[in-house]
Amino acid sequence: MLCGPFHGEDVVVKAASQHDLKGMTRLLDEAKNYAQLLPLQGKALPRGKLYVARNPPVPPQATTAVPVTKYYGRTLAREVEDRDRTASESCERMPSIFRQRIISTVAEVHDLGMELGCFALNHIVRDETGLMVMVIGIADAKPHSCGRPEYFEQGMVAPSAEDYECEELHYLCMDMHMWLHGL
């Protein structure tokens, strides 16, 4: 039974076998990234805790890391798979306020010096109210110094990627149909 900060709550548990070095590395990377983004837990990232099992005197590669996060809901990709949402509703027909929340959530990650690296619909979760957006699957996040301007206004003509100075957020704004394509 899991105790601690998640008593009585649904959780997501990620684990890798001590024999799966790549899986262990990804879990440890994700845990390290959660630690750097600690101020965003419960706001832009699910609340989480890392449990590490190691029985000395085993080598470090025999450590088992188990990140546990609060379950906030299905990913947008899962909603499409389950036919609760069409693929077109995932981005261009999504309500503007929800698209802005996704972009703002990713921008909060950037503000703490990280970019997500690999970002798609399977990294976006909405809570049961549909009002809170969470980013999950942050194992690929890397240090980033974001030079973007602070605007994400819907309907404006898209700045060039070079002028925007943040490839990940520029791509996300374009993918979310927040901006008009340049003329």
DOTI-154893 format. One record per residue: residue in one letter; x, y, z of N, C-alpha, C, O in turn. Coordinates in steps of 0.05 Angstrom, whole numbers, plus 5000, padded with zeros to 4 digits. Example, Ala and Ser with C-alpha at 12.3 -4.5 7.8 and 13.67 -1.06 7.14 Angstrom:
BEGIN
a_5264_4886_5156_5246_4910_5156_5264_4934_5156_5285_4934_5169
s_5257_4955_5142_5273_4979_5143_5258_5001_5157_5268_5023_5161
***
This chain:
BEGIN
m_5017_4976_5000_5000_5000_5000_5018_5025_5000_5038_5026_5014
l_5010_5044_4984_5025_5069_4981_5015_5089_5002_4991_5095_5003
c_5033_5099_5018_5025_5119_5038_5038_5146_5030_5049_5149_5008
g_5038_5165_5047_5051_5190_5042_5032_5210_5030_5009_5212_5038
p_5042_5226_5010_5027_5249_5001_5002_5241_4984_4988_5259_4975
f_4998_5215_4978_4977_5207_4960_4956_5190_4973_4942_5175_4959
h_4953_5191_4999_4934_5173_5013_4906_5178_5002_4896_5200_5003
g_4894_5157_4992_4866_5159_4982_4863_5171_4955_4841_5176_4946
e_4885_5176_4940_4883_5188_4914_4892_5168_4892_4909_5151_4898
d_4882_5171_4868_4891_5156_4846_4919_5166_4838_4924_5190_4838
v_4937_5147_4832_4964_5154_4825_4973_5140_4799_4960_5121_4790
v_4994_5150_4788_5008_5138_4765_5035_5129_4776_5050_5145_4788
v_5041_5104_4772_5067_5093_4781_5083_5084_4757_5073_5069_4740
k_5107_5094_4754_5125_5086_4733_5148_5071_4745_5159_5079_4766
a_5155_5048_4733_5177_5032_4744_5192_5020_4720_5182_5017_4698
a_5217_5013_4726_5234_5000_4706_5250_4978_4721_5258_4982_4744
s_5254_4957_4708_5270_4935_4719_5299_4944_4722_5309_4960_4705
q_5313_4933_4741_5341_4939_4744_5357_4929_4720_5380_4938_4717
h_5345_4912_4704_5359_4902_4681_5354_4919_4656_5366_4915_4635
d_5336_4938_4658_5329_4956_4636_5343_4983_4641_5331_5002_4651
l_5368_4984_4633_5385_5008_4638_5373_5033_4625_5373_5054_4637
k_5363_5030_4600_5352_5053_4586_5326_5063_4601_5323_5087_4605
g_5309_5044_4609_5285_5052_4624_5292_5065_4651_5279_5085_4659
m_5312_5054_4665_5320_5066_4690_5331_5094_4686_5325_5112_4702
t_5347_5097_4665_5358_5124_4659_5336_5144_4654_5337_5166_4664
r_5315_5136_4639_5293_5154_4633_5278_5161_4659_5270_5184_4663
l_5274_5142_4676_5260_5147_4701_5276_5166_4719_5265_5184_4731
l_5302_5162_4720_5318_5179_4736_5320_5207_4724_5320_5227_4738
d_5321_5209_4697_5320_5235_4684_5293_5250_4690_5293_5274_4696
e_5271_5235_4689_5245_5247_4695_5245_5256_4724_5234_5278_4730
a_5255_5240_4742_5256_5248_4770_5273_5273_4774_5265_5291_4789
k_5296_5275_4761_5313_5298_4763_5298_5323_4752_5300_5344_4764
n_5284_5320_4730_5269_5342_4718_5246_5351_4737_5241_5375_4739
y_5233_5332_4749_5212_5339_4768_5224_5355_4791_5211_5374_4801
a_5247_5348_4800_5260_5362_4822_5266_5391_4814_5261_5410_4829
q_5276_5395_4789_5281_5422_4780_5256_5439_4777_5256_5463_4781
l_5234_5425_4770_5209_5439_4765_5190_5437_4789_5166_5440_4787
l_5201_5432_4813_5186_5429_4837_5165_5451_4842_5142_5445_4850
p_5171_5477_4837_5151_5497_4841_5125_5494_4824_5105_5505_4830
l_5127_5478_4803_5104_5474_4785_5087_5450_4792_5066_5446_4780
q_5096_5434_4811_5081_5410_4819_5054_5418_4830_5052_5435_4848
g_5033_5406_4820_5006_5412_4828_4994_5436_4814_4971_5443_4817
k_5011_5449_4797_5002_5472_4781_5004_5467_4751_4984_5468_4737
a_5028_5461_4742_5033_5455_4714_5042_5426_4710_5040_5415_4688
l_5051_5413_4731_5059_5385_4731_5044_5371_4753_5038_5383_4774
p_5038_5345_4750_5026_5331_4772_5044_5330_4797_5068_5330_4794
r_5031_5330_4820_5047_5327_4845_5061_5300_4843_5048_5280_4835
g_5086_5299_4851_5100_5274_4849_5120_5269_4871_5127_5287_4887
k_5128_5244_4873_5148_5236_4893_5164_5213_4880_5153_5196_4866
l_5190_5212_4886_5207_5191_4875_5213_5172_4898_5223_5180_4919
y_5207_5147_4894_5215_5126_4912_5238_5111_4900_5236_5102_4877
v_5259_5107_4915_5283_5093_4905_5288_5069_4923_5289_5071_4947
a_5291_5046_4910_5297_5021_4925_5325_5012_4918_5331_5006_4895
r_5342_5011_4938_5369_5002_4934_5377_4986_4959_5374_4996_4981
n_5387_4963_4954_5397_4946_4977_5427_4945_4975_5437_4928_4959
p_5442_4961_4991_5471_4959_4990_5480_4931_4996_5466_4917_5012
p_5501_4922_4985_5521_4935_4969_5518_4930_4939_5536_4921_4926
v_5494_4936_4928_5491_4932_4899_5501_4956_4884_5502_4978_4895
p_5510_4953_4859_5519_4976_4843_5496_4995_4837_5473_4986_4837
p_5502_5020_4830_5481_5040_4825_5462_5031_4803_5438_5038_4804
q_5472_5016_4783_5454_5008_4761_5433_4988_4770_5415_4982_4755
a_5436_4977_4794_5416_4958_4805_5395_4972_4822_5378_4959_4833
t_5397_4999_4823_5377_5014_4837_5350_5014_4822_5350_5014_4797
t_5329_5013_4836_5302_5014_4824_5290_5041_4832_5286_5046_4855
a_5283_5057_4812_5270_5083_4817_5241_5080_4809_5235_5069_4788
v_5224_5091_4826_5195_5090_4820_5183_5117_4824_5176_5124_4847
p_5180_5133_4803_5166_5159_4805_5136_5154_4808_5125_5138_4793
v_5124_5167_4827_5095_5165_4832_5084_5193_4830_5093_5211_4843
t_5063_5196_4813_5050_5223_4811_5020_5219_4814_5009_5198_4810
k_5007_5241_4823_4978_5241_4825_4966_5238_4797_4976_5250_4778
y_4945_5223_4795_4931_5220_4770_4911_5243_4767_4894_5247_4783
y_4914_5257_4745_4896_5280_4739_4876_5275_4717_4857_5290_4714
g_4880_5254_4702_4861_5248_4680_4876_5236_4656_4900_5232_4657
r_4860_5232_4635_4871_5221_4611_4886_5242_4594_4879_5266_4596
t_4905_5233_4579_4918_5252_4560_4899_5259_4538_4880_5244_4533
l_4905_5281_4523_4889_5287_4500_4891_5266_4479_4872_5260_4465
a_4915_5254_4476_4918_5232_4457_4900_5208_4464_4888_5196_4447
r_4897_5202_4490_4879_5180_4499_4850_5187_4493_4835_5170_4486
e_4842_5213_4497_4815_5221_4491_4809_5216_4461_4786_5208_4455
v_4828_5221_4444_4824_5216_4415_4822_5186_4410_4804_5177_4396
e_4840_5170_4422_4839_5141_4419_4813_5130_4429_4802_5111_4417
d_4803_5140_4451_4777_5130_4462_4753_5142_4448_4730_5136_4456
r_4758_5158_4428_4737_5171_4412_4719_5190_4428_4696_5195_4421
d_4730_5201_4450_4716_5221_4465_4722_5249_4453_4709_5269_4461
r_4741_5250_4435_4749_5275_4422_4759_5267_4395_4774_5248_4392
t_4752_5283_4374_4764_5278_4348_4791_5290_4346_4798_5308_4362
a_4807_5281_4327_4834_5292_4324_4833_5322_4319_4850_5337_4329
s_4814_5331_4303_4812_5359_4296_4804_5376_4321_4811_5399_4323
e_4789_5364_4340_4782_5378_4364_4806_5381_4383_4806_5397_4402
s_4827_5366_4378_4850_5366_4395_4865_5392_4393_4878_5400_4413
c_4865_5405_4371_4880_5430_4368_4863_5453_4357_4855_5471_4371
e_4858_5452_4330_4846_5475_4318_4817_5481_4327_4809_5504_4327
r_4802_5461_4336_4775_5466_4345_4772_5467_4375_4750_5469_4386
m_4794_5464_4388_4795_5466_4417_4788_5494_4426_4797_5513_4413
p_4773_5498_4447_4767_5525_4456_4793_5541_4460_4813_5531_4470
s_4792_5566_4452_4816_5583_4453_4828_5585_4481_4852_5584_4485
i_4811_5586_4502_4821_5589_4529_4837_5564_4537_4856_5566_4552
f_4828_5541_4527_4843_5516_4533_4870_5515_4519_4890_5507_4530
r_4870_5524_4494_4896_5525_4479_4915_5545_4493_4939_5539_4495
q_4904_5567_4502_4921_5586_4516_4932_5575_4542_4955_5580_4550
r_4916_5558_4556_4926_5545_4581_4948_5526_4575_4968_5525_4590
i_4946_5511_4553_4967_5492_4546_4993_5508_4541_5014_5501_4551
i_4992_5529_4525_5015_5544_4518_5027_5558_4543_5051_5558_4547
s_5010_5569_4560_5019_5581_4584_5032_5561_4603_5052_5568_4617
t_5022_5537_4604_5033_5516_4621_5061_5509_4611_5080_5507_4627
v_5064_5506_4585_5091_5500_4574_5110_5523_4579_5133_5519_4585
a_5099_5548_4576_5116_5571_4581_5126_5572_4610_5148_5581_4615
e_5109_5563_4629_5118_5562_4657_5142_5544_4661_5160_5549_4676
v_5142_5521_4646_5164_5503_4647_5189_5517_4636_5211_5515_4648
h_5186_5532_4614_5208_5547_4602_5218_5568_4622_5243_5573_4624
d_5200_5581_4636_5208_5601_4655_5226_5591_4678_5241_5606_4690
l_5225_5565_4683_5242_5552_4703_5267_5540_4690_5281_5524_4703
g_5272_5547_4665_5297_5539_4653_5298_5511_4640_5319_5500_4637
m_5274_5501_4632_5273_5475_4619_5256_5477_4594_5237_5493_4593
e_5263_5461_4573_5244_5458_4551_5237_5428_4550_5254_5411_4558
l_5214_5421_4540_5204_5394_4542_5217_5375_4522_5219_5351_4527
g_5227_5386_4500_5241_5369_4481_5223_5353_4463_5222_5358_4439
c_5208_5334_4473_5190_5317_4458_5162_5323_4469_5156_5314_4491
f_5146_5338_4454_5120_5347_4465_5098_5341_4445_5101_5348_4421
a_5077_5328_4454_5055_5321_4436_5030_5318_4453_5030_5323_4477
l_5008_5310_4441_4982_5307_4455_4983_5287_4478_4968_5289_4496
n_5002_5268_4476_5004_5249_4498_5020_5260_4521_5025_5245_4541
h_5027_5285_4521_5040_5299_4543_5022_5319_4556_5030_5334_4574
i_4996_5321_4548_4977_5341_4558_4955_5326_4572_4942_5309_4561
v_4950_5334_4597_4928_5322_4613_4911_5345_4624_4921_5366_4632
r_4885_5341_4623_4866_5360_4636_4855_5347_4661_4851_5323_4661
d_4850_5363_4681_4838_5352_4705_4808_5347_4699_4798_5353_4678
e_4795_5335_4719_4766_5328_4715_4749_5352_4710_4727_5349_4698
t_4756_5376_4718_4740_5400_4712_4745_5410_4684_4729_5426_4673
g_4767_5402_4672_4774_5411_4645_4788_5439_4646_4794_5450_4625
l_4792_5449_4670_4803_5476_4672_4833_5476_4677_4847_5495_4670
m_4843_5455_4690_4872_5454_4696_4886_5437_4675_4877_5415_4668
v_4908_5447_4665_4925_5433_4646_4951_5425_4659_4963_5441_4673
m_4958_5400_4655_4983_5389_4666_5000_5379_4643_4990_5368_4623
v_5026_5381_4646_5045_5369_4628_5057_5344_4641_5064_5345_4664
i_5058_5322_4626_5069_5297_4637_5091_5287_4619_5094_5298_4597
g_5105_5267_4627_5125_5254_4611_5148_5273_4605_5154_5279_4582
i_5162_5282_4626_5183_5302_4623_5211_5291_4623_5230_5305_4629
a_5214_5265_4617_5241_5253_4617_5259_5265_4596_5284_5266_4600
d_5248_5276_4574_5264_5287_4553_5270_5317_4557_5283_5329_4540
a_5260_5329_4578_5264_5357_4583_5294_5363_4587_5309_5347_4599
k_5303_5386_4576_5331_5394_4577_5333_5423_4587_5314_5438_4584
p_5356_5431_4597_5360_5459_4605_5355_5477_4581_5363_5470_4558
h_5344_5500_4586_5336_5518_4564_5335_5547_4574_5325_5552_4596
s_5347_5565_4559_5345_5593_4565_5326_5605_4544_5334_5610_4521
c_5301_5610_4552_5281_5619_4534_5282_5649_4529_5281_5665_4548
g_5285_5657_4504_5287_5685_4497_5262_5696_4485_5262_5717_4472
r_5240_5682_4488_5215_5690_4475_5203_5715_4486_5208_5722_4509
p_5188_5730_4470_5172_5752_4480_5149_5739_4497_5144_5715_4495
e_5135_5755_4511_5114_5745_4529_5086_5743_4516_5067_5740_4531
y_5084_5744_4490_5057_5744_4479_5050_5718_4466_5066_5705_4453
f_5024_5710_4469_5013_5687_4456_4985_5693_4446_4968_5676_4444
e_4981_5718_4438_4954_5727_4431_4944_5713_4407_4957_5711_4386
q_4919_5702_4410_4907_5687_4388_4899_5707_4365_4890_5729_4371
g_4903_5698_4341_4894_5713_4318_4914_5732_4307_4910_5744_4285
m_4937_5736_4320_4957_5754_4310_4972_5740_4288_4972_5715_4286
v_4985_5755_4270_5002_5743_4250_5026_5730_4263_5039_5743_4280
a_5032_5706_4256_5054_5691_4269_5081_5705_4264_5087_5712_4241
p_5096_5709_4285_5124_5718_4281_5140_5696_4269_5133_5673_4271
s_5162_5703_4257_5180_5682_4246_5192_5668_4270_5195_5679_4292
a_5200_5643_4265_5213_5627_4287_5238_5641_4297_5244_5641_4321
e_5253_5654_4279_5278_5668_4287_5272_5692_4304_5286_5697_4324
d_5250_5706_4297_5243_5730_4313_5232_5722_4341_5234_5737_4360
y_5219_5699_4342_5207_5691_4367_5227_5680_4388_5222_5682_4412
e_5249_5670_4378_5271_5661_4395_5265_5638_4415_5278_5636_4436
c_5245_5622_4408_5240_5598_4423_5226_5578_4404_5202_5581_4400
e_5241_5560_4394_5230_5541_4374_5207_5524_4385_5187_5521_4372
e_5210_5514_4410_5189_5497_4421_5162_5512_4424_5141_5501_4416
l_5163_5535_4436_5138_5550_4440_5127_5561_4413_5103_5562_4410
h_5144_5569_4395_5135_5578_4369_5120_5555_4355_5099_5559_4344
y_5132_5532_4354_5120_5508_4342_5093_5502_4355_5074_5496_4342
l_5093_5503_4382_5068_5497_4397_5046_5517_4390_5023_5508_4385
c_5052_5542_4389_5032_5562_4382_5022_5558_4353_4998_5561_4348
m_5039_5551_4335_5031_5545_4308_5014_5520_4307_4993_5520_4294
d_5022_5499_4321_5008_5474_4321_4980_5477_4334_4961_5463_4327
m_4978_5494_4354_4953_5499_4368_4935_5519_4353_4913_5527_4362
h_4944_5528_4330_4929_5547_4313_4922_5573_4328_4900_5584_4326
m_4941_5582_4343_4938_5607_4358_4943_5631_4340_4932_5653_4344
w_4961_5628_4321_4969_5650_4304_4961_5645_4275_4958_5622_4266
l_4958_5667_4261_4954_5665_4232_4980_5661_4218_5000_5673_4226
h_4981_5645_4197_5005_5642_4182_5013_5668_4169_4996_5683_4160
g_5039_5674_4169_5049_5699_4157_5040_5702_4128_5038_5682_4114
l_5036_5727_4120_5027_5732_4093_5051_5735_4074_5047_5740_4050
***
